[in-house]
Amino acid sequence: MLDKLRNFFQPDDEPPRLPAYKPPPVEPAAPIQLTRVSNGLDQFFLELGGQDRLKILDLCGAPATTEYLFEQQQIPRPDSFYRALELAFGNGPGYLDRQLEEDRVEIFVKHTLDHKEGEFDAVLLWDSLQYLRPELLGPVLEQIHTITRPGAPIFAIFHADERAEEVPVFSYQIQGRNQLYLTERDRRRLAQPFNNRNIDRIFKNFGPRKFFLARDQLREVLIWR
Amino acid sequence: MSTAPAIRSYEPEAPRGVATIGKAVYIKGQIIAREDLIVDGQVDGTVEAQEHRITIGPNGRVAATIKGRHIIIQGQVTGNVEGSEKVEIRNGAKLLGDVRTVKFVCEEEGTINGSVASLRPEPKPAAAATETKEKAAAASATQQTLTPTEVKK
């Protein structure tokens, strides 16, 4: 009887089979959507000086931004820069390696920023530059320098966290003179860290720069052509 | 011997005052419409309906300059668009060209590659006439005050 009970609790040498552990399903993080005050954008509009019918190149090309600029009697030129970047270099992890190919870089710059010399009175770069490695960044900035008139304000945003491996790619929509609505549409690896010294260096051929500090991880910069 | 009345097949009634270019139609050339126009087919050339609404449907593939009062784009357009009242780029639409209009709307999934310039609204004829009369009266008054005789006084 005792043997039977012993055998019941210790039936054989096989370890008891436990059900395999299944981790609870991890739901993907919801895309970031936020409204933020932008002092850099406020200064950008101040630089436009209330003039109307200025031609503005907008590399993010969000419909709300286009409509806002249009209401301000400006001439926005929305540009699908991100889409062109994906088409030319892909959006997978190898997109930075493909930016080393000179032919691709030349075709990209020629097709994306093919405008007349001094055509634009202002440029909204948003955060587009931080996904370009130096081999692509140089020709892109050279072309932007060519197609903007001297003294034109250029607004750019960089992620302040230099150690971040991936950062959210935002769609920037202007809601008001100093108010932005950000929607995350992707995540990407940064091409290179952009601290104040680096930003100064890449815009060395341009005019003065003004940095705007913010509490979040975004660093706003206004550059004069 | 009686015969059953023939049953007429149902045909949807087209809205009055609207011309439609169906999705199986390809037109090359100039279209000038004196009524509202819906383009759901393919057009290469020019589309004009100056006082009317032009709608490029979801199946529309237009490579043309488009001029109208109110232009709605739901399909694909390559060419410049001029709306004397309003231009709308709807979700899923793609426009490769410049826009000139008074009111502009672009939905979130609408794509535009070109500049968007504001067109000043045209003054209403009555107001314009009144303004012209006022200007003429002011000009004649100015001329009268500057006549040599008055200056001598």
Interface residues (C-beta under 8 A of the other chain):
Chain A: D52 R53 K55 G61 P63 A64 T66 E67 L69 F70 Q73 I75 P76 R77 P78 D79 S80
Chain B: I89 F104 V105 C106 E107 E108 G110 T111 I112 N113 G114 S115 V116 A117 S118
